[in-house]
Each structure stands twice: as C-alpha cells, then as structure tokens.
C-alpha cells in the first residue's frame, strides 16, 4: 500500500469492522490489518502459485483465504501471468502500456481461474465495511459485482490509474464517477513516483438525517 493504513484510520476516523482484500498476493497487508484491530478478514488471490504462498504465510491466522478472481461475473476467465514481479502484475486484462513502462516484466504465462461476484459470494456483508482492491485496472468490474455490498461499506482503498497500463483498464475519473453514485468521495491519492498508477482512499459521505 502506498498510503499508510494507520494514518488513514486516524485522519478519517475509520472504524473498520472487517476487510475484504481483492488481489491479496502474499497477504503483505495482514499485519497492518491485525495491528489496526481488524478481526474479520477475507483475502482473494486467483493466481495458484501466489495463493499457495499466501496460505503458507497466513497459516494459523484467523482469516478466510479464497483462491478466486473477483469481477462482475461468475465464470472462468484467463489471466495473463508473470513471474519477474512475483506475479504482482498478473491481470485478467491484456497488458499494454505496462509492457513499455516495465519492459523487464514479461507476461509469459496464462492461467484459467474461477471468477466470482462479491454480491453472490459474501453471505454476511454487514461484517465487512472496508474494501481493498489491487487488481491492475479491473477495479470497476469488481465494484459492479459488489453493488449490494457497497451499502454496508464505509471506505475503499483502491489502486487507481491515470492511463491504461492494461487494455480496458478503468481510469481514476471513471472510478470517481461510479463511486459517486454510491456516495463515496475520493479523499486521499498517492501516485507511485512519476508513473500513471497509485492508490486512493474513498470514504462514504455521511447522510444527513
């Protein structure tokens, strides 16, 4: 995460009951969640090798680990995978500008994975009020499949893009517009050096009673 979770919790008075993390990789954020007092955690990681490492690292922890991709369909889908960046750049979208900006990362494999919609998969949505999305430009499709879940979500930490690193990847303005319809406002943004990707925090505006 480019943005510090403890700092975000303090600055925006976030009271996080539970987190759904989509694109968990090796579960690097687990300790930050645990240190912040978050007890309900679900980690989605579709790439088989990354999921196996995730299982090893979080063995014995009270977390739910799911070896599936997340989107707006319940289906099987092909992912473009790489190993140079430890599969952190793997995506269901075709790499485009990513090949130019990061020529050392070669997408040399494909893997068929199962995809689910969060609205169909999560059976107790009120347990989770925080989303963390790291899915290489596929964030909008994840959110489209979570329209019902968003009613119980208070904040979303998402990777964002000002240009398409992958074909069809959502741009930050499109994400802003979609989440505006669910009363979310982007309150913090941090870009990676001079690149076109970064992280953003969206917080749900409190409704006047």
C-alpha positions as CSV (number, residue, x, y, z in Angstrom):
1,X,0.0,0.0,0.0
2,X,1.3,3.4,-0.9
3,X,-1.0,5.0,1.7
4,X,-0.5,4.2,5.3
5,X,-3.5,2.4,6.8
6,X,-2.9,3.6,10.4
7,X,-2.6,7.2,9.1
8,X,-5.8,6.9,7.1
9,X,-7.7,5.4,10.0
10,X,-6.5,8.2,12.3
11,X,-7.1,11.1,9.8
12,X,-10.5,9.9,8.6
13,X,-11.8,8.4,11.8
14,X,-12.3,5.0,10.2
15,X,-13.8,2.3,12.4
16,X,-13.1,-0.9,10.4
17,X,-15.1,-4.0,11.4
18,X,-13.9,-6.2,8.6
19,X,-11.9,-6.1,5.4
20,X,-12.3,-7.8,2.0
21,X,-9.0,-7.6,0.2
22,X,-9.2,-8.4,-3.5
23,X,-5.8,-9.2,-5.1
24,X,-4.1,-10.2,-1.9
25,X,-0.9,-11.6,-3.4
26,X,1.1,-12.9,-0.4
27,X,-1.0,-11.2,2.2
28,X,1.5,-8.4,2.9
29,X,-1.2,-6.2,4.4
30,X,-2.3,-8.8,7.0
31,X,-0.1,-7.3,9.8
32,X,-1.3,-3.8,9.2
33,X,-4.9,-5.0,9.5
34,X,-4.2,-7.0,12.6
35,X,-2.3,-4.1,14.2
36,X,-5.3,-1.9,13.5
37,X,-7.6,-4.2,15.4
38,X,-9.4,-5.6,12.4
39,X,-10.6,-9.1,13.1
40,X,-12.7,-10.1,10.1
41,X,-10.6,-10.6,7.0
42,X,-11.1,-12.2,3.6
43,X,-8.3,-12.4,1.1
44,X,-9.0,-13.2,-2.6
45,X,-6.0,-14.3,-4.7
46,X,-6.6,-16.0,-8.0
47,X,-3.1,-17.0,-9.2
48,X,-2.4,-20.5,-7.9
49,X,1.3,-20.1,-7.0
50,X,0.6,-16.8,-5.2
51,X,-2.3,-18.4,-3.3
52,X,-0.1,-21.2,-2.2
53,X,2.4,-18.7,-0.8
54,X,-0.5,-16.8,0.8
55,X,-1.6,-20.0,2.6
56,X,1.9,-20.6,3.9
57,X,2.4,-17.1,5.2
58,X,-1.0,-16.8,6.9
59,X,-1.1,-20.4,8.2
60,X,-2.8,-20.5,11.6
61,X,-4.2,-17.0,11.3
62,X,-8.0,-16.4,11.7
63,X,-8.6,-15.3,8.1
64,X,-10.6,-16.5,5.1
65,X,-8.5,-17.3,2.0
66,X,-10.2,-17.6,-1.3
67,X,-8.4,-18.8,-4.5
68,X,-10.6,-16.9,-6.9
69,X,-10.7,-13.8,-9.1
70,X,-13.4,-11.2,-8.4
71,X,-15.4,-9.3,-11.1
72,X,-18.9,-8.8,-12.3
73,X,-19.5,-12.4,-13.5
74,X,-19.5,-15.9,-12.0
75,X,-17.4,-17.6,-14.6
76,X,-14.0,-19.0,-15.6
77,X,-11.5,-16.5,-17.1
78,X,-8.0,-16.4,-18.4
79,X,-5.3,-14.4,-16.6
80,X,-2.1,-13.1,-18.1
81,X,0.6,-14.1,-15.6
82,X,4.3,-13.2,-15.0
83,X,6.9,-14.3,-12.6
84,X,9.5,-11.5,-12.7
85,X,7.5,-9.3,-10.4
86,X,6.4,-12.3,-8.3
87,X,3.0,-12.3,-10.1
88,X,2.0,-8.9,-8.7
89,X,1.4,-7.6,-12.2
90,X,-0.7,-10.6,-13.3
91,X,-4.1,-9.5,-14.7
92,X,-7.2,-10.6,-16.4
93,X,-6.7,-7.7,-18.8
94,X,-4.2,-7.6,-21.7
95,X,-1.0,-5.7,-20.8
96,X,-0.5,-2.6,-22.9
97,X,1.5,0.4,-21.6
98,X,2.7,-1.8,-18.8
99,X,5.0,-3.5,-21.4
100,X,6.5,-0.1,-22.2
101,X,6.9,1.2,-18.7
102,X,8.2,-2.0,-17.2
103,X,9.9,-3.9,-20.1
104,X,11.7,-6.2,-17.7
105,X,8.3,-7.7,-16.6
106,X,7.4,-10.3,-19.2
107,X,3.9,-11.8,-19.3
108,X,5.0,-15.3,-20.2
109,X,2.1,-17.4,-19.0
110,X,-1.7,-17.8,-18.9
111,X,-3.8,-19.4,-16.2
112,X,-7.5,-20.1,-16.2
113,X,-9.1,-19.1,-12.9
114,X,-12.6,-19.0,-11.4
115,X,-14.2,-15.6,-11.0
116,X,-17.0,-14.7,-8.6
117,X,-19.1,-11.6,-7.8
118,X,-18.8,-10.3,-4.3
119,X,-22.6,-9.9,-4.0
120,X,-23.0,-13.6,-4.7
121,X,-20.1,-14.8,-2.7
122,X,-20.2,-12.8,0.6
123,X,-23.0,-14.2,2.7
124,X,-22.7,-11.8,5.7
125,X,-21.9,-8.4,4.1
126,X,-22.5,-6.4,7.3
127,X,-19.4,-8.0,8.7
128,X,-17.2,-6.1,6.2
129,X,-17.1,-2.3,5.9
130,X,-13.7,-1.9,4.2
131,X,-12.6,-2.9,0.7
132,X,-9.0,-3.1,-0.6
133,X,-8.7,-3.5,-4.3
134,X,-5.5,-4.3,-6.1
135,X,-6.5,-5.8,-9.5
136,X,-4.5,-4.0,-12.2
137,X,-7.2,-1.9,-13.8
138,X,-10.1,-4.3,-13.1
139,X,-11.4,-2.4,-10.1
140,X,-14.6,-1.1,-11.8
141,X,-15.7,-4.6,-12.7
142,X,-15.1,-5.8,-9.1
143,X,-17.2,-2.9,-7.8
144,X,-20.0,-3.5,-10.4
145,X,-20.3,-7.0,-8.9
146,X,-20.5,-5.6,-5.4
147,X,-23.3,-3.0,-5.7
148,X,-25.3,-4.5,-2.9
149,X,-22.2,-5.0,-0.7
150,X,-21.3,-1.3,-1.1
151,X,-24.4,-0.4,1.0
152,X,-22.5,-1.7,4.1
153,X,-19.0,-0.4,3.1
154,X,-17.7,2.7,4.7
155,X,-14.4,3.1,2.9
156,X,-12.5,1.7,-0.1
157,X,-8.7,1.6,-0.7
158,X,-8.1,1.1,-4.3
159,X,-5.3,1.1,-6.9
160,X,-6.0,3.8,-9.4
161,X,-4.7,4.7,-12.9
162,X,-4.4,8.0,-14.9
163,X,-3.6,6.0,-18.0
164,X,-4.3,2.4,-19.1
165,X,-1.4,0.0,-18.2
166,X,-3.8,-2.8,-19.4
167,X,-6.3,-2.7,-22.2
168,X,-9.7,-1.6,-20.9
169,X,-8.4,-0.7,-17.5
170,X,-10.5,1.8,-15.6
171,X,-9.2,5.4,-15.2
172,X,-9.4,7.2,-12.0
173,X,-12.1,9.6,-13.3
174,X,-14.3,6.7,-14.2
175,X,-13.9,5.2,-10.8
176,X,-14.7,8.5,-9.1
177,X,-17.9,8.8,-11.2
178,X,-19.0,5.3,-10.4
179,X,-18.4,5.6,-6.7
180,X,-20.1,9.0,-6.6
181,X,-23.4,7.2,-7.3
182,X,-22.8,5.3,-4.1
183,X,-22.0,8.4,-2.1
184,X,-18.2,7.8,-2.0
185,X,-15.7,10.6,-2.2
186,X,-12.1,10.3,-3.0
187,X,-10.3,11.9,-0.1
188,X,-6.6,10.8,-0.5
189,X,-4.5,9.9,-3.5
190,X,-0.8,9.0,-3.8
191,X,0.9,8.3,-7.1
192,X,3.9,6.0,-7.4
193,X,6.8,8.3,-8.3
194,X,6.2,9.7,-11.8
195,X,4.1,6.8,-13.0
196,X,0.4,6.6,-14.0
197,X,-0.6,4.4,-11.1
198,X,-1.2,4.9,-7.4
199,X,-3.5,4.3,-4.5
200,X,-6.6,6.2,-3.5
201,X,-9.0,6.2,-0.5
202,X,-12.7,6.6,-1.0
203,X,-14.9,7.4,2.0
204,X,-18.6,7.3,2.1
205,X,-20.2,10.6,2.9
206,X,-22.4,10.7,6.0
207,X,-26.0,11.1,5.2
208,X,-28.0,14.0,6.8
209,X,-30.8,12.7,9.0
